[in-house]
Amino acid sequence: MTDNVKSDIEIARAANKQPIWDIAAKLGIQAESLEPYGNDKAKLSADAISGLADRPDGKLILVTAITPTPAGEGKTTTTVGLSDGLNRIGKNAVACLREPSLGPCFGMKGGAAGGGYAQVVPMEDINLHFTGDFHAITAAHNLLAAMIDNHIYWGNALEIDPRRVSWRRVMDMNDRALREIVCSLGGVANGFPREAGFDITVASEIMAILCLATDKDDLQQRIGNIVVAQRRDRSPVTARDLKADGAMTVLLTRALQPNLVQTLENNPAFIHGGPFANIAHGCNSVMATKTALKLADYVVTEAGFGADLGAEKFFDIKCRAAGLNPAAAVIVATIRALKMHGGLARDALGDENVEAVTKGCANLGRHVDNVKSFGVPVVVAINHFSADTDAEVAAVQDFARDHGVEAVLARHWGEGGAGTEDLAKSVAALADSGASQFAPIYPDDMPLWEKINAVVTRIYRADEAVADKTIRDQLKVWDEAGYSKLPVCMAKTQYSFSTDPNLKGAPSNHVVPIREVRLSAGAGFVVVICGEIMTMPGLPRTPAAEAIGLDEAGLVQGLF
């Protein structure tokens, strides 16, 4: 990065945007195939998507990162910058990103539309309500919750055990007060009181289903498979049993269509779906990715947080479910973040410290080895900050070389696509080499507990996972019920390979405690909640919302 007097929102607001139908034309998409939301964003019609089926696929490139720190890594920014760089060197490339959640926008993390001169626009719309996809997901999820309680109230013909209703409610905001609630209080007219709770929308199984569905029929099939409760004999009750799947699909039909926007350099970008990688599977939608692969020679997509979370789930869940074959991966690192992994405090990051960088590279090396274990070749992108010194950059490049990979300095934050030409050339060459031999790290037919331990030992480098007998017994019940073929979705802190967020670097010989398991039969995976991770985050002491508002001209201020 380089110093810049303009904020991200100022840069985005000054963008010379092209009409969205002109952006679509670069991909060979006709204007009549778009459902525009104003002049600068649109959904691609279902008919247009189905008409692409016979086209060959481009090459899929995953952007992931080292373990996050408060110093920042810039994964989304790098994804946008790399896409711009590829287009700048004459390649036909599209970026595929997730939609931001309102929770982090008003909490601590801020927006997720990139930064500096590597952004997608319109930045304010993308970070706030965008095309309403998250609202549709929230509505569909809570419709199902309402129909469960309504069914119990009106006689409970399905014999649902109110003590075993597992379907929680959701909202797209950080609100710790709603993690655990008691609902239906106030007398007979309000139903039967029971314990319940809220998750954030990005943790909803509906979010996962939307992101993994391949079309409307698959969407409804998956929704119908959702297990929402049990009867007293422990037999499952599904959304299909409640006859909720049809109405939920109606609410989600428009949301299922990918959203097309543009980068600051007027290159196409699909932004669709938004599961977090620490509590969900962390990838944009299969629909957007597969559509982009039919329209471009290179598709650059991201997976959330570090490679131990987003990349593992991208490979083991998304690629497995959708039959995707990634051609290459980019691991984003910053000198600043490596220093933190090397033991420096945040206030010491501005001073040169090659020793701390070298020590922190252990974290980078762990992620490189993990991604390579999936058979996917790797390039390291050093996301440049102005305080980085030549000696520190050289230390990372030397370390990467010793691990058999190339580390390329990228200056996209300050220079846009011009700052990623070298990275783009390296990534394109690696993707074109045919070196990828992708395979998930565990087979479909492995029992669920063994799948959990495969991730824990091979990716987190722990000695083992530990869980109470009730959890182990529940996994065995699901194995016997036919769910053993499902992958596992680990919900774990993003700040460490362990479940201790304060344990930086590349820890090993730790254990991973499993607190809870949840069956997501519609999405097609089992959620494994580790340590103290929460599926409903809370706001920080000083939330970003305190600085957000409108100026005298009615323009949004404080959004970043």
N, C-alpha and C positions, 0 to 999 in steps of 0.2 A: 504494500500500500504506500501511497505518497500522501503528503499533507494536502488537504483540499478545504478551501474556505467555504464551500457550499455543502449543505447537508444533503443526505440522500433524497429527502422529499423535494428539496429545491432543484436538484438535478433532474429528478423524475418529472417535475412540473414544467421544466424548460425543454422537455423532449420534443423533437420534431416528429410527432407520430404520423403514421400513414393510416388512411382508412382501412378498416379491418378486411374489407374485400380485396384490397390491393395486397395485403399480407397473405391472404388465402390464395390469391392468384399465383404467388411464388411457389406454392405447393401444387398447382394445377387444380385447385378447388374453385368451382364456379360460385358466383355470388348467390345463386338460388339454392345452393347447398348449405348456406349459413342461416342461422337464426340470430340476428344481431341484437346486442344489448347496447344501444347507442352506436357510435361510430368506431369505437376502439376495442370492442370485445364481442365475441359471438360464440354460439354453440354450433358444432358441426352436426348436421342432421343425420338421423339413423340411416336413411336411404343412401346418403353419400358414403357413410362408413361401410355399409354392406356391399356397395359397388366396388370396393377396393380389394375384395377377398382374393382375387386371382393374381394380384401383383406380387412380385418378389419382395422379400424383407431386406431392409438396410441392416447396418451393423449397430448393435446395442452396446453403449458405453455407460458404465456405472460410475458415478462420482460419490465417493464416501470419504471418511475422514478419520483422523486420530481421535482419541478420547477427548471429548469437549472440556474446555477450561473457560474461566471467565475472560481469558485473554483473547478468545475468539479464534475460529478456524476458517470460516467463510465458505462453506460447502455450496450453498445456493448461489452465492456470488461467483464461485468458480464454475459451476454448471453453466450459468449464463455466459460468463466470459469465454469458456471453452467453446460453447456453441457459436458465439460471435467469431471467435478465432478460426474455427473450422470454415465458416462461411467466408471469412476474409481471405483464406488461402485457396478458395475456389471449390470448396466442398459444399454439398447440399445437406445442411444439418438443421435439426430441430431440437430444442430443449423441451424436456418433459418434467414438470415440477408438481409439487403438491400445493394445495390451497392452504393459506394460513388460517389458523384458528384465532378467534377473538380473545381467547384466554391469554395466550402469550402476548398478543398485541397490547393488551391493557395491563399485563402483568410485568414480567421482567425481561423476557427475551426480545420483545418488539416484533416487528413485522418479518415477513419471510419472502420478500420479492427481490432479494439480492441487495447490492449496495454499491455506492460510488457510481462508476460508469459501466457497471455490469449489472443492470437491473432489467426487470420486466415491468411493463407499464400497461394500463394506468395503475400506478403504485397504490394510491389511496383506495381505489375500488377493490383491488386484489386483496389488500390487507383487511378490509372491512367486510361489506356484505357480498361483494363480487356479483355472481349471478344467482345467489340464493341457494346454492347446493347444500350448504351446511344447515340452513333452516329447514330444507326439505327432509334431510336426514334426521334432524331433531324431531320434526313433526311425525315422521313415519315411526320412529322408535317409540315416541310417547303415545302414539295411537295404539300401538300394541300393548303398552302398559295399561292404558285406560280400558282396553277391551278385556284384559285379564281380570281386573278388579270388577268390571261390569258383569262379566260372566259369573264370577263367584257371587255377586250380589243378587243376580236374578236366578238363583236356584242351583247353580254349579252342576250342570248336567254332565260335565266332563270329570267331576269328582276331584277337582284340583285340591291338593292339600295347601291351605293358605300359608302354612309354615315352610313350605318348600317352593315358594315362588322365587325363582332366581333372576327374573328379568327386572333390572333396575331402570330408573328413568335417567335422562341425560339433559344437559344444557351446554351450550358452547361458551362457557365462562368458568374461570377459576373461582370456586366457592366452597371452601372447606366446610362451612356450616351444613352443607347438604350431603356430606359423605355418608352419614348414617342418620336415618330419620324414622319416625313412626307415623304411618299414614292412616287415613280413614277414621280419625278421631271425630268425636262430636255427636255420637248417637247412631241409632239403627239406620237412619236415612243415608248415612255416609259410608256404609259398608262395614267390613270386619277389620278392626285394627290389626296391623301387623308391622313388623320391622321391614324397612326398605332402605333405599339410598339412591344417590345420583352419581353418575360418572360424567366426565366431560365428553362432549359429542364425538371427539376424535377417537375415544376409546370404545365407542358403540360398535356392536357387531354389525349394525346396519352400515356404518362407515366401511368396515372391512368387506362386507358383501358388495357394496357399490363398487369398491375398488378392485374386486376380484371377479365380478360378473363379466361375461363376454357378450351378453345381449339381454333383451327384456325377458325372454323366456327363462334364461339362466338366472336372472335376477329374482324372478318370482319363485322359481324352484328352490333357490337358496333361502329366500325369506321363509318359505313354507317349512323348511327343515329346522328352523330355529327352535331349540328346546327352551321353553319359558318357565316350566314348573314340573313338579312330579305329583303323582297321586299318592295315596297312602301306601300303596303297594310298591312304590318307587318307580312305576312305569312313567315314561316321559309324556309330557303334553307339549305339542308344537304349535307354532303360529298357524299352521295349516288346519290343525284341529279346531282352532278358534275362528277359522274363516277370516283371518286378518290379512292373509298374504295378498289378496287381490287389491284391496284398498291401499295397502302399503306400497305396492308396485305402482299404482296410479300416482301416488304422491312423489315417487322417485323417478318417473319416466323421463322427465325433462332433465333432472339432475344427472341421469346416467350418461348424457351426451357430453363429450369432452369440450372444454372451453379453449378457444383460440385467442391469444393476445400476441404481443410483440416485444422484442427487446428494445433497448434504447437505440440500437443500430438497425432497427426495423427488420429483424429476422424473426421467423415464426416461433412461437412457444405455446405448447399445450400445458394448461394448469388445471388439474382435475383430481379431486379426492385429497384427503389430508390426514390419514392416521398417524399418530405419533409413533416413533420407533422405540421409545422406552416403555410404553404401555400397550402398544398395538404393533402392526407389522410394518409401518414406517415407509410405505412406498406409494407413489401415485397410481392411478387406475390402470388396470390391464387394458381397458378400452382405449385410453389415451396413448399408451405405449405401443400397442399393436397398430393403432391407426397411424401413428407417426412413423413406424417402421415401414409401412406401405407407401408413405409419401416422401421419405427422405433417405439418403444414402447412409447417414449417420444420425443416431438418436442418442442424445446425452441426457441421462436421467440421474436423479439423486435418490439416496436412501438416508433416512434420518439419523442424526447423531453419529457416534463412532461406528467403525466397521463391525465391531462385536455385536452391535444391535441391528442397525439398518441394513448393512450388507448381508449379514447372516440371514436375516428374514427375507431380504430380496432374493437371495439364492435358494434358501430352503423352503420358502412359502410361495412367493410370487412366481419365480421362474419355474418351480415345480408344477404349480397349478396351471400356468398359462403356456407351458412348453417353450419358454424363452431361453435363448442361448446367448449370454453376454459374450462379446468379443474382446472386451478389455475393461479394466477398472482403473480409476484415478483415485489415489488417496491424498487428501488435502491435509497439509500441515502448515503451521506458521512457526517461525522462530520463537515468537513470544510464548506460544502454547508449549512448545518443547522445553523452554526454560522452566515453565511451571512444573512440567512433569519431571524436570531435573532438580526440583526442590526450591526454586526461587519464589519469593513472595511477589505479588502483583506489582508492588511499588518499586521493585528492582528490575523490572523487565526492560527498561530503556537503556540499561548499560550493557556493553558487550560482555558476554560470558560464554566462551566457547565450551568450557568444561560442563556448564549446566546444559547447554544444547546437546552435547554428546551424550550426557547421562540421560536426558529426556528422550533421545532417539530410541531408547529401549521400547518405549510405547509405540513409536512408529514401526519399528522392526516387528513387533508382535502383530500389528495389523497387516503388515505386508505378508508375513508368513501365513496368517489366517486366510487372507484373500487368495493367495496362491494355492492354499490347500484345497480350494474349490476348483482348481484347474484353470483359473482365470489370470492372464498376465496383467502386470501392474506397472503404472507410471506414478511417481510421486510428484504432486504439484506443490511447490513452496509458494504459498500466498504471501506476497511481499508487503512488508510494512516499511515505512521510511527509516525507522531506527535500526533495521537489520544491517549488519556489517558483512563485508565480503568474507571474512574469516568464519562467521557463523553459518553463512550460506554454504561455504565450502565444506564445513563439517557435516552438514546434512547430506550434501551430494556425495561425499566420501563414504558416509555410512550406508547410503542407499546403494552405491556401487558395490560395496562389500556384500550386500544382500541380493545382488544380482538384478537390481532394478535401476532405472534412471530417475533422477530428481531434477525437475525443470523449474526454474524461477519464473513465476507468473505475476504480471503487473496489471491485471485486468481491472482492479478497483480504481486505479488512477488513470489507466489508458484504454480501457475497454478491450475490444477484440485485438487491437494492435499490440496489447501487452501479453497476449496468449498465443501469438503465432508459433513460437517455438514449441509450446506445449501442444498445440493443435497438430503440428507436424509429427511429433513423437507419438501422440495418441492415435492418429490416423494410421501411421505406419504399423503400430502394434496391432490395431484392430484388423488391418488388412493382411497381417502376416499369417493368419490362420492358426496362431499358436494356442488359442483357447481350447481346452479340453474340459469344459464345464461339467461338473457333477455335484449334486448335493452331498452333504457330509454324512447323511444317514439314509438308509433305504426306507421305502414306504412301509414295509412289513415288520419293522422293528417295534417292539412294545413301547408304549408311551414313556415309561420310566427310563428305559434305555435311551430313548431319543433325548430326553432331558439331560441325562448324564453325558451324552455325546457332545452336546453344546457346552455344557458346563466344563468338561475336561479338555475338549479339543479347542474351543474358542476362548473360554474364560481362563483356562489353564488352572482350574481349581482341582483339588484332590477328588471331590465328590459333591453331589447334591445331597442334602439331608431334608427329611420331611417326616411329619407325624404319621403314625399308622393309618389314621383316617384318610389322609391324602393318598397314601400308597394304595389303600384299599379302593378308593374312588377311581384311581387310574386303572386298576385291574378290572373294575366293573365296566369302565368304558372300553377297555381292550376286548372284553368278552362280548360287549354289545356291538362290536364291529367298528369302533372308532380308532382302533390301533393304527389304522392306515393314515391317520391325520398327522400332519406336522405339528410341532409345538411352537408357540409364540411366547417367548420369554419376556416378562415384564420386570425390568431391572433398572436400577439407577444408571443413568448415562455417563456418570462422572468417573467411573472406575470399571476395570475388568471384574472386580469383586462386587459385593453388595454394600461395601463401605464407601460412600462417595468421597471420603477424604484420602483414600488409598490410591495415590497417583502412580504413574509409571507403568510398569508391567509386572504386577504382583502375581505370585504363584503360590501353591501349597495352601490355599485358603479353602473354605467350604462355602457352598451357596445354599442358604436355608430357603426352603419353599414354604411360603405362608398359606397359599391358596391355589386351587386350580379351578378353571371355569371352562366348560364345554361350549365352544362356538361352532355348533354343528352346521349352521347355515354358511358361515364364512369358510368352514373347512379346516379348523385348527383348534388346538387346546391351548388356552391362555394359562401360563404358569407364572404366578405372582411371587417374586423373590424379595426377601428382605423387607425393607420399609417403604417400598415404592407404592405410590398412591395412584389410583385411576381417576381421582378427582383432585387436581392440584389446588393449591391455595395461592393467593396473591402475596407478594413480598411486602416487607415493612413499608417501602415506598413504591407503590405500583406505578407503572408507566402512565396509567390513566390520569394521574394527577397533573401531568404536563401536557395533556392532549386537549385541544379546544379549537375554536374557530377565531380567526382574526377579524379585523373590521371589514375586510372584503369577503368574508364568508369562506375563506380557505382553511383547510385543516392544518393545524400546527402541532408539533410535538410528536408526530408519528414517525417512527424510525424502523 
